Amino acid sequence: MKPIAVNYHIFTLVLLFSHGITYAHDKIPEDISAWTEHGVILESGPAGSWDERTYKVAPAGFYKKDDIYYMYYKGGSEGCWNQHGDIRHKSIGLAISTDGVNFTKYAGNPVLKPHDFVAVHSHEEGIRTATIRYLPEKGMWLGYFGVESPGGADTCPFMGSEAQCSCNVSVDSSIYAATSIDGKNWTVQGEVNGVYNGEENYIDDYQYHDGQYYVWSHRAQGGQRHHASKGSDYMNLTPLGEIPELCWGWSSIHTFLHDDGKTVTPVYDPNGGCASANNNLYFSTTSLDSMTTVTSERVIHSNRQKNNFLYKDIDAGIWRWYYSTRNAGIQLRTHPL
């Protein structure tokens, strides 16, 4: 009898039983070698631009609307913030494409900058973490942003000289929300209630389903602690508590919500976590019904990439996976559905 071939990388419906909860296992192809790499599809801007800093552009959101692909990305410029080797005034840009591969940056970039949220004093202050999604049910774009600022009355210009902005200033961070109807013009709604309210609070990701907003966030002080919140009002959420620590370290968690409307795949790299010296990426499994229960952590061999956005492009018949690494711009890999 001829043996039956089994694809161990594209999972069909498999049930996980953990802590009394039944999950529909994810169907994302987890063998990276089976994906087609397309290389860098979005790079930093030219010298003197707001997103000039080489290798520092990273995806912050992605959605296909009316046959147009919208890519939101983080970027920044050269400055005197050298303590952590990072960029100044990290902001949000928009790039648009008709094929999901060839993107054109929006002429009105950046669409959001830290100065839209808080009074900025130093080069370090910026939109450090961000997640943007389009909500068809609401007819709007919604973004959550981890914005850094030490507070105070004075501010320095967005693209001002180094003499106008302080260097290596200790900052704090809070999570803010902003909305847009056209994806280009944004309205800042203010600081979000119900997420972890402590020092250096950053957004990880969020999902919207059946009238509820599900939000993951993390704190820098104390290290590697991620929290979950949810609610029907995106500005006023209910805290659900801390998620038991896995391998994520200091990394943001990016999430993919599956067709069952419950199962979620968190994606993260072990930046400062339990395996900080390795080059792997990690997947795990959770549910909108129990956000603080994260199980089935598994290694994905992918050179420790960051800022992962998975998109199921049904019209094109492919998975799209946009991501960034430490030595290149935003990259794309695809896989047939």
C-alpha positions as CSV (number, residue, x, y, z in Angstrom):
1,M,0.0,0.0,0.0
2,K,1.3,3.4,-0.9
3,P,2.0,5.5,2.2
4,I,-0.1,8.6,2.7
5,A,1.8,11.9,2.4
6,V,1.3,14.3,5.3
7,N,2.3,18.0,5.2
8,Y,3.3,18.7,8.7
9,H,3.7,22.4,8.1
10,I,0.2,23.4,6.9
11,F,-2.0,22.4,9.8
12,T,-5.6,21.5,9.4
13,L,-8.0,21.6,12.3
14,V,-6.2,20.2,15.2
15,L,-7.4,20.6,18.8
16,L,-5.2,21.5,21.6
17,F,-6.3,20.8,25.2
18,S,-4.6,22.9,27.8
19,H,-5.9,24.1,31.1
20,G,-9.3,22.9,30.2
21,I,-9.6,25.1,27.1
22,T,-10.1,23.8,23.6
23,Y,-8.3,25.7,20.8
24,A,-8.5,25.3,17.1
25,H,-4.8,25.1,16.1
26,D,-3.4,27.6,13.7
27,K,-3.2,26.9,9.9
28,I,-0.2,29.2,9.2
29,P,2.5,27.4,7.3
30,E,5.2,27.2,9.9
31,D,8.1,25.9,7.8
32,I,9.8,29.1,6.7
33,S,11.7,27.2,4.0
34,A,8.4,26.6,2.2
35,W,7.7,30.3,1.8
36,T,8.9,32.4,-1.2
37,E,11.1,35.3,-0.2
38,H,10.7,38.6,-2.1
39,G,13.4,40.5,-0.4
40,V,13.2,44.2,0.7
41,I,10.0,45.9,-0.4
42,L,10.3,49.2,1.5
43,E,13.5,51.0,2.5
44,S,14.4,54.1,4.6
45,G,14.3,57.5,2.9
46,P,17.1,59.6,1.5
47,A,19.4,61.7,3.7
48,G,17.6,64.6,5.3
49,S,14.2,62.9,5.3
50,W,12.1,62.1,8.3
51,D,12.7,58.3,7.8
52,E,16.3,58.6,6.7
53,R,17.8,56.2,9.3
54,T,19.2,53.2,7.5
55,Y,17.6,49.8,8.5
56,K,15.2,51.3,10.9
57,V,11.9,51.2,9.0
58,A,9.6,48.5,10.3
59,P,5.9,47.6,9.6
60,A,3.3,48.9,11.9
61,G,0.1,47.8,10.1
62,F,-1.2,46.3,6.9
63,Y,-4.6,45.9,5.2
64,K,-6.1,45.6,1.7
65,K,-9.0,47.9,1.1
66,D,-10.8,48.5,-2.2
67,D,-8.0,46.6,-4.0
68,I,-5.3,48.9,-2.5
69,Y,-2.7,47.6,-0.1
70,Y,-2.0,50.0,2.8
71,M,1.4,49.5,4.6
72,Y,2.0,51.6,7.8
73,Y,5.6,51.7,8.9
74,K,7.8,53.2,11.7
75,G,10.8,55.3,10.8
76,G,13.0,58.1,12.1
77,S,15.9,60.4,11.5
78,E,19.5,60.7,12.6
79,G,20.0,62.5,15.9
80,C,22.0,62.6,19.0
81,W,20.2,59.9,20.9
82,N,23.2,57.6,21.0
83,Q,22.7,55.8,24.3
84,H,20.8,53.0,22.7
85,G,21.9,53.5,19.1
86,D,18.3,54.3,18.1
87,I,16.6,57.0,16.0
88,R,15.0,60.3,16.9
89,H,11.4,61.2,16.8
90,K,10.2,57.8,15.5
91,S,7.0,58.4,13.5
92,I,4.4,56.6,11.3
93,G,4.5,56.7,7.6
94,L,2.1,55.2,4.9
95,A,3.0,53.4,1.7
96,I,0.5,52.3,-0.9
97,S,0.6,49.4,-3.4
98,T,-1.7,47.8,-6.0
99,D,0.1,44.4,-5.9
100,G,1.4,44.2,-2.3
101,V,5.0,44.2,-3.5
102,N,5.8,47.5,-5.1
103,F,5.0,50.3,-2.6
104,T,4.9,54.1,-3.1
105,K,5.4,56.3,0.0
106,Y,2.6,58.8,0.7
107,A,3.7,62.3,-0.1
108,G,2.1,63.6,3.1
109,N,4.3,61.4,5.4
110,P,4.6,61.1,8.3
111,V,0.9,60.7,8.9
112,L,1.5,60.6,12.7
113,K,4.5,61.9,14.7
114,P,5.1,62.0,18.5
115,H,4.4,65.8,18.4
116,D,0.8,64.9,17.6
117,F,0.4,63.1,20.9
118,V,2.7,64.8,23.5
119,A,5.1,67.7,24.0
120,V,8.5,66.5,22.8
121,H,11.7,67.5,24.5
122,S,14.3,65.1,23.4
123,H,15.5,63.0,20.4
124,E,14.5,59.8,22.2
125,E,10.8,60.7,22.3
126,G,8.8,59.0,19.6
127,I,6.2,56.5,18.7
128,R,8.1,53.5,19.9
129,T,5.5,50.8,19.3
130,A,2.4,50.9,17.1
131,T,-0.3,48.7,15.6
132,I,-2.8,49.9,13.0
133,R,-5.8,48.0,11.5
134,Y,-8.8,48.9,9.3
135,L,-12.1,48.0,10.9
136,P,-14.7,47.4,8.1
137,E,-17.6,47.2,10.6
138,K,-16.7,50.7,11.9
139,G,-15.6,52.2,8.5
140,M,-12.4,53.5,10.1
141,W,-8.7,52.9,10.7
142,L,-7.8,52.5,14.4
143,G,-4.3,52.6,15.8
144,Y,-2.8,52.1,19.2
145,F,0.6,53.7,19.9
146,G,3.2,53.5,22.6
147,V,4.4,57.1,22.8
148,E,7.4,58.2,24.8
149,S,7.7,61.6,26.6
150,P,9.1,62.9,30.0
151,G,6.3,65.5,30.1
152,G,6.6,69.2,30.8
153,A,5.5,72.4,29.0
154,D,8.3,73.0,26.6
155,T,8.7,71.3,23.3
156,C,11.2,71.1,20.4
157,P,10.5,71.0,16.7
158,F,9.9,67.8,14.8
159,M,12.8,68.2,12.4
160,G,14.7,70.8,14.4
161,S,18.4,71.0,15.0
162,E,20.2,68.9,17.6
163,A,20.7,72.1,19.7
164,Q,16.9,72.3,20.1
165,C,16.3,68.8,21.4
166,S,18.0,67.2,24.4
167,C,20.0,64.0,24.1
168,N,19.7,60.8,26.2
169,V,16.9,61.9,28.4
170,S,15.0,59.5,30.5
171,V,11.5,59.0,29.2
172,D,8.2,57.4,30.2
173,S,5.6,56.0,27.8
174,S,1.8,55.7,27.6
175,I,-0.6,54.1,25.1
176,Y,-2.6,56.4,23.0
177,A,-5.3,55.8,20.3
178,A,-5.9,57.6,17.0
179,T,-8.4,57.1,14.2
180,S,-8.8,57.9,10.5
181,I,-11.5,57.6,7.9
182,D,-9.2,57.7,4.8
183,G,-6.0,56.2,6.3
184,K,-4.1,59.5,5.7
185,N,-5.6,62.1,8.0
186,W,-5.6,61.1,11.6
187,T,-7.3,62.3,14.8
188,V,-5.6,61.6,18.1
189,Q,-8.3,60.4,20.6
190,G,-6.1,60.6,23.7
191,E,-4.6,58.2,26.3
192,V,-6.2,54.8,26.6
193,N,-7.7,53.7,29.9
194,G,-7.6,50.1,31.1
195,V,-4.2,49.1,29.9
196,Y,-1.3,48.6,32.3
197,N,-0.8,52.0,34.0
198,G,2.8,52.1,35.1
199,E,6.2,53.2,33.9
200,E,6.9,52.8,30.2
201,N,3.8,51.1,28.9
202,Y,3.9,50.0,25.3
203,I,1.3,48.6,22.9
204,D,1.9,45.1,21.5
205,D,-1.1,44.5,19.2
206,Y,-4.9,44.4,19.2
207,Q,-7.8,42.6,17.5
208,Y,-11.4,43.6,17.0
209,H,-14.1,41.0,16.8
210,D,-17.9,41.0,17.5
211,G,-17.9,44.5,18.9
212,Q,-15.0,43.9,21.3
213,Y,-11.5,45.3,21.3
214,Y,-8.8,42.9,22.5
215,V,-5.5,44.5,23.4
216,W,-2.0,43.2,24.3
217,S,0.5,45.5,25.9
218,H,3.9,45.3,27.8
219,R,5.9,47.3,30.2
220,A,9.6,48.0,30.0
221,Q,10.3,48.7,33.7
222,G,10.4,45.3,35.4
223,G,11.0,43.7,32.1
224,Q,9.2,41.1,29.9
225,R,5.8,41.5,31.4
226,H,2.9,41.5,29.0
227,H,-0.7,42.3,29.9
228,A,-4.2,41.8,28.3
229,S,-7.2,44.1,28.2
230,K,-10.5,44.1,26.4
231,G,-13.7,46.1,26.1
232,S,-16.4,47.5,23.8
233,D,-14.9,51.0,23.9
234,Y,-11.4,51.2,22.4
235,M,-10.6,54.1,24.8
236,N,-11.8,52.5,27.9
237,L,-10.8,48.9,28.4
238,T,-11.0,46.4,31.2
239,P,-7.6,45.0,32.4
240,L,-7.5,41.1,32.4
241,G,-4.1,40.8,34.1
242,E,-0.6,39.7,33.3
243,I,0.3,36.9,30.9
244,P,2.7,34.3,32.3
245,E,6.1,34.9,30.8
246,L,7.3,32.9,27.8
247,C,10.3,33.5,25.5
248,W,9.2,36.9,24.3
249,G,11.6,39.0,26.4
250,W,11.5,42.7,25.5
251,S,9.8,42.1,22.2
252,S,6.3,43.2,21.2
253,I,3.8,40.5,20.5
254,H,2.2,40.5,17.1
255,T,-1.0,38.6,16.7
256,F,-3.0,36.8,13.9
257,L,-6.7,36.1,14.5
258,H,-8.0,33.0,12.7
259,D,-11.2,32.3,10.8
260,D,-12.9,30.8,13.9
261,G,-12.9,34.3,15.4
262,K,-11.3,32.9,18.6
263,T,-7.9,31.4,18.1
264,V,-5.0,33.8,18.0
265,T,-1.3,33.1,17.1
266,P,1.1,35.4,18.9
267,V,4.4,35.9,17.1
268,Y,7.6,37.2,18.8
269,D,11.4,37.0,19.0
270,P,13.4,36.3,22.2
271,N,14.9,39.7,22.6
272,G,16.2,39.6,26.1
273,G,14.0,36.6,26.9
274,C,14.6,33.0,27.8
275,A,16.8,32.4,24.8
276,S,18.3,35.7,24.0
277,A,21.4,34.3,22.3
278,N,19.5,32.4,19.6
279,N,18.3,33.5,16.2
280,N,14.8,32.0,16.3
281,L,11.3,33.4,16.1
282,Y,8.5,32.0,18.2
283,F,4.8,31.2,17.6
284,S,2.4,30.3,20.4
285,T,-1.4,29.9,20.8
286,T,-4.0,31.8,22.7
287,S,-7.7,32.7,22.5
288,L,-9.9,35.8,22.6
289,D,-11.9,33.9,25.3
290,S,-8.8,33.6,27.5
291,M,-6.1,36.1,26.5
292,T,-3.9,35.5,29.5
293,T,-3.6,31.8,28.8
294,V,-0.8,31.5,26.2
295,T,0.3,27.9,25.4
296,S,2.0,25.7,22.7
297,E,5.1,27.9,22.3
298,R,7.1,26.7,19.4
299,V,10.3,27.6,17.6
300,I,10.2,29.1,14.0
301,H,13.6,29.1,12.4
302,S,13.7,32.6,10.8
303,N,16.7,34.6,11.9
304,R,15.0,36.4,14.8
305,Q,13.0,38.8,12.7
306,K,10.9,41.5,14.3
307,N,7.6,43.4,13.7
308,N,5.8,40.5,12.0
309,F,2.5,41.1,10.2
310,L,0.7,38.1,8.7
311,Y,-2.1,38.7,6.2
312,K,-4.4,36.2,4.6
313,D,-4.9,37.6,1.1
314,I,-7.9,35.5,-0.1
315,D,-8.3,37.4,-3.4
316,A,-4.7,36.7,-4.3
317,G,-4.7,33.2,-2.9
318,I,-1.6,33.7,-0.7
319,W,-0.4,34.4,2.7
320,R,1.6,37.6,3.0
321,W,4.2,38.0,5.8
322,Y,5.7,41.4,6.2
323,Y,8.6,41.7,8.6
324,S,11.8,43.6,9.5
325,T,15.2,42.5,10.6
326,R,18.2,44.1,12.2
327,N,20.1,44.7,9.0
328,A,17.5,45.5,6.3
329,G,14.2,47.3,5.6
330,I,10.7,45.8,5.4
331,Q,10.7,42.4,3.7
332,L,8.0,40.2,2.3
333,R,7.6,36.4,2.0
334,T,4.5,34.7,0.6
335,H,2.9,31.2,0.6
336,P,-0.1,29.7,-1.2
337,L,-3.2,29.4,0.9
